[in-house]
């Protein structure tokens, strides 16, 4: 069992899921190169690089296939490409509100228009945090720590603020996102055969876009409809694919409803 985190995220994000899964099978989480406790890796930080690094890591760690891949958000691109390239090494997939390589092209026009300024705002915040961490002036209490058990949350905060290297990698993953989507799109991952697959999607819609970006309530509703349609398409990658909705959970299903992730696994 391999747990794959979202963009920018680290293995500790699975702290509410991993101990439960460990009761019935071997389960491994890890930090991608440059994140958490892992050393920097080659750039650009695309899914192509990440798939091959994960495969090399599993081999070096003596974790033999086949694997069940459990992937959140951006991690779905990694899981899909891994299963496409190495089908004999994958026994099943759980996609936790998984990203889709075509999502941006499918979103409403106003959402697509808002995406670039939102991305620039995110990158600006990351760059400001990076400079503050490098200068030793960053307030650790401002680190974006998810809802985790106290010990995991404290370690998560420590890793985020230990030096500028992790933020550098977060920026690199963000900057390579469109290239990662293109790689998966061009790989033509249209079917994973009869691989057991669960696509678990959020039940609580995301918050509205900032009003200054011009995304109307109707566009917000269409945006949610497209996301849920894409979740159905992810489930349809396999003839044994199953779509489930995580009632009461936001995009961070593994934090809000870890029990549903464990059940899907």
C-alpha positions in Angstrom: 0.0 0.0 0.0 1.6 3.3 -1.1 0.2 6.7 0.0 0.8 9.6 -2.5 0.3 13.2 -1.3 -1.1 16.2 -3.2 1.0 18.9 -4.7 3.3 20.5 -2.1 2.2 18.0 0.5 4.2 15.4 2.5 3.7 11.9 3.8 2.5 13.2 7.2 -0.7 14.3 5.6 -1.8 10.7 5.9 -1.4 10.6 9.7 -5.2 10.0 10.2 -5.3 7.2 7.6 -2.0 5.3 7.8 -2.2 3.9 11.4 -5.7 2.5 10.6 -4.5 0.8 7.4 -1.4 -0.5 9.1 -3.7 -2.7 11.2 -4.5 -4.9 8.2 -1.6 -4.5 5.7 1.8 -3.0 5.1 1.4 0.7 4.2 4.1 3.2 3.2 4.0 7.0 2.9 6.9 9.1 1.8 8.0 12.6 1.0 8.7 13.4 -2.7 12.1 14.7 -3.5 12.7 18.2 -2.0 9.7 17.9 0.3 9.6 17.1 4.0 12.7 15.1 4.9 13.7 14.2 1.4 16.7 15.7 -0.5 16.2 17.8 -3.6 15.6 16.0 -6.9 16.1 16.9 -10.6 14.0 19.6 -12.2 11.5 20.2 -13.6 9.4 18.5 -10.9 7.0 16.7 -13.3 5.0 13.6 -12.9 7.4 11.8 -15.2 10.2 12.4 -12.8 8.0 11.6 -9.8 6.9 8.2 -11.1 10.4 7.0 -11.8 11.6 8.3 -8.5 8.8 6.5 -6.6 9.6 3.3 -8.5 13.3 3.6 -7.7 12.5 4.4 -4.0 10.3 1.3 -3.7 13.0 -0.9 -5.2 15.7 0.6 -2.9 13.5 0.2 0.1 12.8 -3.5 -0.7 9.0 -3.0 -1.0 8.0 -5.4 -3.8 5.0 -5.1 -6.1 2.2 -5.3 -6.7 1.0 -2.1 -5.0 -2.3 -0.5 -4.1 -1.8 3.2 -4.9 -3.7 5.7 -2.8 -3.4 9.2 -4.1 -4.9 12.6 -3.1 -5.6 15.4 -5.6 -2.5 16.0 -7.8 -1.2 12.6 -6.6 -3.8 11.1 -8.9 -1.7 12.1 -11.9 1.2 10.2 -10.5 -0.9 7.1 -9.7 -2.5 7.1 -13.1 0.9 7.4 -14.9 2.5 4.8 -12.7 -0.3 2.3 -13.4 -0.2 3.1 -17.1 3.6 2.6 -17.4 3.9 -0.3 -15.0 0.6 -2.1 -15.0 1.9 -5.4 -13.7 3.1 -3.6 -10.6 -0.3 -2.2 -9.5 -3.0 -4.2 -7.9 -5.5 -1.4 -7.3 -6.0 2.4 -7.0 -7.9 4.7 -4.6 -8.1 8.3 -5.9 -9.0 10.7 -3.1 -10.7 13.7 -4.8 -8.2 13.1 -7.6 -7.1 15.7 -10.1 -7.7 15.2 -13.8 -5.3 16.3 -16.5 -8.0 18.0 -18.5 -9.7 19.8 -15.6 -8.5 23.3 -16.4 -9.7 23.1 -20.0 -13.1 21.8 -18.9 -13.8 24.4 -16.1 -16.1 27.4 -16.9 -14.5 30.3 -18.8 -14.5 32.6 -15.7 -12.9 30.0 -13.6 -10.2 29.4 -16.2 -9.6 33.2 -16.3 -9.4 33.3 -12.5 -6.9 30.4 -12.4 -3.8 32.5 -13.5 -4.2 35.3 -11.0 -4.9 32.8 -8.2 -1.8 30.9 -9.2 0.2 34.1 -9.1 -1.1 34.9 -5.7 -0.2 31.4 -4.4 3.3 31.7 -5.9 3.7 35.1 -4.4 2.8 33.8 -1.0 5.2 30.9 -1.3 8.0 33.2 -2.4 7.4 35.6 0.5 7.4 32.7 2.9 10.6 31.4 1.4 12.4 34.7 1.9 11.1 35.0 5.5 12.2 31.4 6.3 15.7 32.0 4.8 16.0 35.3 6.8 14.8 33.6 10.0 11.8 35.9 10.4 9.0 33.5 9.5 6.4 33.1 12.2 6.0 29.2 12.6 2.4 29.7 13.8 1.6 31.0 10.3 2.6 27.8 8.6 -0.3 26.1 6.8 -0.6 23.0 8.9 -3.5 20.6 8.2 -5.8 19.1 10.8 -3.7 16.3 12.1 -3.0 14.6 15.4 -0.9 16.9 17.6 2.4 15.1 17.3 2.1 14.9 13.5 1.0 18.5 13.3 4.0 19.7 15.3 6.4 17.7 13.1 4.6 18.9 10.0 5.1 22.6 11.1 8.8 21.9 11.9 9.4 20.5 8.4 7.7 23.3 6.7 9.8 25.9 8.5 13.1 24.1 8.8 14.6 25.9 5.7 13.8 27.4 2.3 14.5 24.2 0.4 11.0 22.7 0.8 9.4 26.0 -0.3 11.6 26.0 -3.4 10.3 22.6 -4.3 6.7 23.6 -3.7 7.3 26.4 -6.1 8.9 24.1 -8.6 6.0 21.6 -8.4 3.5 24.4 -9.0 5.4 25.8 -11.9 5.6 22.4 -13.5 1.9 21.6 -13.0 0.8 22.3 -16.6 3.7 20.2 -17.9 2.7 17.4 -15.7 -0.9 17.6 -16.9 0.4 17.6 -20.5 2.5 14.5 -19.9 -0.4 12.5 -18.5 -2.6 13.7 -21.4 -0.1 12.7 -24.0 0.4 9.3 -22.3 -3.2 8.6 -23.3 -4.2 7.1 -20.0 -7.7 6.3 -21.3 -8.2 2.8 -19.7 -6.7 0.9 -16.8 -8.4 -2.3 -17.8 -10.2 -4.1 -15.0 -7.9 -2.8 -12.2 -9.8 -2.4 -8.9 -10.3 1.4 -8.6 -12.3 3.6 -6.3 -12.7 7.4 -7.0 -13.7 9.0 -3.8 -14.9 12.6 -4.3 -15.7 15.4 -1.8 -19.2 15.9 -0.5 -18.7 19.5 0.6 -18.2 22.0 -2.3 -15.2 24.2 -2.2 -15.5 27.8 -0.9 -16.4 30.5 -3.4 -13.7 32.2 -5.4 -12.7 35.7 -4.2 -15.4 38.1 -5.6 -12.8 40.3 -7.3 -12.0 37.4 -9.7 -15.4 37.6 -11.3 -16.6 34.0 -10.8 -20.4 34.1 -10.5 -22.4 31.8 -8.3 -23.7 30.0 -11.5 -20.1 29.6 -12.7 -19.1 28.3 -9.2 -21.9 25.7 -9.5 -20.8 24.7 -13.0 -17.2 24.4 -11.7 -18.4 22.0 -9.0 -20.5 20.0 -11.6 -17.4 19.7 -13.9 -15.3 18.5 -10.9 -17.8 15.8 -10.0 -18.1 14.8 -13.7 -14.4 14.3 -13.8 -14.5 12.1 -10.7 -16.9 9.9 -12.6 -14.5 9.8 -15.5 -11.7 8.7 -13.2 -13.8 5.9 -11.9 -14.6 4.9 -15.5 -10.9 4.3 -16.2 -11.5 0.8 -15.1 -14.3 -1.6 -15.9 -14.2 -2.3 -12.1 -14.1 1.3 -11.2 -16.4 2.6 -8.5 -17.4 6.2 -7.7 -18.1 7.2 -4.1 -19.0 10.5 -2.5 -17.5 11.4 0.9 -20.4 13.0 2.6 -19.4 15.7 5.0 -15.9 15.9 3.7 -14.1 18.8 1.8 -11.3 18.3 -0.7 -9.2 17.1 2.2 -11.2 13.9 2.6 -8.3 12.0 4.3 -8.4 14.7 7.1 -12.2 15.1 7.3 -13.3 11.5 6.8 -10.3 9.2 7.1 -12.7 6.3 7.8 -14.1 6.6 4.2 -10.6 6.5 2.8 -9.8 3.4 4.9 -13.0 1.8 3.8 -12.2 2.4 0.1 -8.7 0.9 0.6 
